[in-house]
Amino acid sequence: MSENDLISSLASESRSFAPSAEFSRQANAQPEIYAHAAANPEAFWAEQAHALTWHKPFTKTLDWSDAPFAKWFDDGELNVAYNCLDRHVENGLGERVALFFEGEPGDTQVFTYATLTEAVKRAANVLADLGVTAGDRVAIYLPMIPEAIISMLAVARIGAIHSVVFGGFSADSLATRIQDAEAKLVITADGGYRKGKASALKPAVDEALSGNACPSVQHVLVVQRTGQSVEWFETTDIWWHEAMNKASSEHTAQAFAAENPLFILYTSGTTGKPKGILHTSGGYLTQAAFTHRNIFDLKPETDIYWCTADVGWITGHSYVAYGPLANGATQVIYEGTPDAPHPGRWWEIIQKYGVTILYTAPTAIRSFMKLGRQIPDAFDLSTLRVLGSVGEPINPEAWMWYRDVIGGGSAPIVDTWWQTETGAIMISPLPGITHTKPGSAQVPMSGIAADVVDDHGHSVANGHGGYLVISEPWPSMLRGIWRDPERFNETYWSRFHGQYFAGDGAKKDADGDIWLLGRVDDVMNVSGHRLSTTEIESALVSHHWVAEAAVVGARDELTGQAVVAFVILRQDEIADAGSDADISKILRDHVAKEIGPIAKPRQIMVVAELPKTRSGKIMRRLLRDVAEDRPIGDVTTLADSSVMNIISGKIAAGAND
């Protein structure tokens, strides 16, 4: 099989699902949106920006004279928090629910737009009283609780810059990020609830700051979430609730320039110094709000929206903290994991609040598949009308399960591609327009110029694969790497002149729709053939025995790289499957049949779990260590570090041939 045949094989067999006529009639986005944007992209984005409230209207849409450093709406002024809160209250929507908070233990809170606005005003006054001013950096290290969103909006309200660090990161990782940003203040909590237990957070902050390792930090604000005892430093530590009780609820939002920095978010690469991705205000909020409104077909008067991401990741920034609130949405936020206190927790929450829009990750979907449909079938999910997928390519089998089991066979799925660096969704179906294909992100959003190119930067023909690039600036694009412009140029703009290289491989199918193949470092070269780990994983999961699969490339003297697969089996399907050796042979043959002999794994390892971070990302670097019989690298970011010991022990015992 040729490479071109290989990369188009799954696409040619895919099914397509047209939106219902009823859904299309009521959809926010209509087909003419693409032609409208293509006719004049700058005018199109200016139109979207006018949906926000500007204290000083902009007169120039885009300044690209210092490419690749963009300026959008540069002479305009606005306040991000005002756009997410005050203006809704002023428009008579103060009693609309902004946040339904569900704690993992079952405790709840409800914030209307009026009460959330008051809380953010108090927090803004707390920050100001502690000496935080416009341009200062604030590190936020919190569980997924309302105070996390309140903190982000309060920082934005006073023109400071937040750097949210995911609560699963270690003290060393936290210290590195605080040091690079030179944060003046840290906001944390005593702890949070995870998997049925109170998990400590403040000790990691104490360790990160010990020995004057982060001399820029002047104060630590501590939210009392679990009530567990914490070490207290009178010179720096302040209880959040005490400071909030003393603070005034009156605060006037000041206008800041559209290019005023809003946040730094550090990418968590497996090697090297983390990159501080810098985003600014006006362009970022414009695209976050526009994509949220149209991709999820948001009806703020009636929809209950739930994005399951933590605010420690870009998805939690754009599609929890900013996009939904800018649109006046009502949303659910949940503190804990999908399986605590029971494996039906997510479906219970959807039933309880009548969630209509669900946005989650393929990893979570595959985990639910592994458990079986009997769990979600026990709950009423009939309110769901739009489903979303984010974080990595979703294999067609998981896509179909998501649609049929969770979406009742009718809810459209928006399979979205974007990155920390892009700030907002770039490629996605539009639910009232696109004939969706299982496993494909499909088409660039209106106003976005994305393409697949070859090694020389030339657009590939339909049916061919290559590298995903963006050829024109977009409003929510990163404005650089914090204090490292050379790294910004080298990392994103040096591979293809004048084009942003996303670092992802992609292919176009016969219709020209885009299929993501994962990071280019997840594309293997086997005997001169470029094979996508994502495509092989999809082939494995298409077998009814397999619940989840992870594929890596391992060094091979004969072929350069060999395919090694780790699979989790569906317990309700393998009663008569035979030994691991029998399973391995059958699955290897299945991949050869689905894709071609060149993609047949050299080795298939049957495992009970895969190594994942607390955000659900599979740590393929660790699996490559196992596949190449190397010492296993750093496991500090794993949700359960014992998984690697189990996998290594199983392999050492010769459980798989």
C-alpha positions, 0 to 999 in steps of 0.5 A: 500500500502506498503512503497516499493510499494509507493516509486516505484509507480510513477517510474513504470509508467514513460515514457522513451525518447531515444536520437535521432540517430543524437544527439547521433552521434555528442554528446561529451560523448559516452557510453564508458565513464562510463566503462572508468571511472569505470576502473580507476577513478583516471586516469579518473579524471587526464585525465580530469584535463589535459584539463586545462592549468597547470603552473606546472603539477601535478604528484599525482592525489588524496591524501585521507590519511587524509579522509575526507579531500581530496587533488586533484592534490596537487603538481600541480599549475595553475591559475583559471582566466588564464584558464577561460580567457587568454588561450583562447585569446592566442589561437586566440579566443579573438574575441569570445563573452564570455558574452552577458549581458541583463539588466532588463531595456533592456540595453545590453553589450557584452564582448569578451574574449579579453575585459573580460580578460582586465577588469579582469586584471584591477580589479585584479590590483585594488584589489592589489592596495587596499592591497588584497593579496593571501589568503585574503577574499573578500565579493561580494554583487552585482546584476547579472551584468558583474561586479559580474563575473569580481570581482570573476575572479579578486579575483581568479586571485590574489589567494584571496578567494571570498565569494559571498553573494546573493543580496537578503540577509539582512544586518544581513545575510551579516554581519554574512558572512563578520564576519565569513570570516573576509573579507578585502574588500566588492564589492557592487553596488548602486543597481540593477534592479528588477521587474521594479524598482531600488533596493538599495544594498549599504544601506545594506552594510552600515548597515552591517558595521555600528558600527564597526560590521565588523572590518576586512573590510578596503574598499568598492568598489561600482559599479554604476549601477542604479545612485541612491543616496547613503550615502558615507564614504570617509574613506572606499568607492571607486567608481568601475569605477574610480578605474578601469579607473586608473588601468593598463590593464597589469597583469600577472597571477601567478600560485597557488597550486591546493589546494589553496582556491578559494571561501567560499559559505555560505549555507542559512539554515533556522536555526543555523549559516550558514556554510561556504563551502570551495572549492579549485581550481584545482579539482573544476575547473576540474569537473566544466569544465568537467560536463559543457562540457559533460552534456550540450553537449557544442559546444563552436564554435556554442552554446549560453548557458544560465544558469539563476542562480544568482552568489550568488548561487553555480549554478552561481559559477560553471555553469556561472562564472567558468565551461562555461568560462573554456570551452570557451563558449558564454553565456547570463547573465540576471539581472532581473526576468522572468516576468519583464517587461513582462511575456515573458521576458525569451523567448524574450531573447532566441529568441534575442540571439538564445540560444541553451542551457537553464539551469534553476530551476523547480520552474521557469518552474512551474511558467511558466506552471501556466501562460500557454503555449500561452506566450512561444508559441509567441516566436521562441524557435527553437534554443534550443537543450538541456534543463537542470533542477537544484535546486530541484527534478522536477515533471514529469508533469513539466518535460513534459511541459518543453520538449514539450512546451520549447524544441519543443518535442525533446530537451533532458532534463538533470535533474541534482542533486548536491549541494553547497557542491559537487561543481559540478553536480554528478547525471545526464543523458548524453543527447546523451546516456541516455534514459531520464525519466521525473522526474528522475536524473537517473545515477551518472556521470562517475567517481562518486560513488553515491548510495542509502543506508538503515539505516545501510548504505547498498545499497538498491535493485532496487525498494527501497528507502533510503538515497543518499550517495557518497562513493568515493572522487570526485575532486570538493568536499568541502574541509571543513567548513570554520574554523570548521573541527568538524562541517564538520565531524559531518554534512557530514561524521558521519551518514554513516562511510566513506560515504558522506551523502548528506542529501537527500532521494532517491529511485531506480526504477526497472531499478536502476535509481535514483529518488530524494525525497528531503531533508530527513527533507522533508520526512514525517512519517505518521502512520509509513510510510515514505512519500516523499513531492516531490512525493505527490507534483508530484501527485498533479501537475499531475492533470490538475487543479494544476500549482504548489504545496508544501507539508509539514508534520504537527504534528498529534496526531493520525498519528504522522504527517499529509500531508498538501498541498498548491496548486496554480491552473491553471486559464485556467483550473478551470472555472467549478471547484466549491468551494475550498472545492470541489477542495480540495476533488477532489485533495485529492482523486486524490492523493489517486488514484495516490499514495495510501490512506496513502498519501491522504492530511489531508488538501489542501489549495488553494492559489494564491502564495507560499512563495519563496526566491528571488532564487525561493526556496519555504520556506516550513518552513513557510508553516509548521508554517501555517499548525501547527498554529504557529506564522510565523517565519522570512520572511526576505529572501522572495521575497514578504513577504506579501504572508504569510500575505495573506495565513495566512489571508485566513486560518484564515477566514476559506476559506479551510476545 
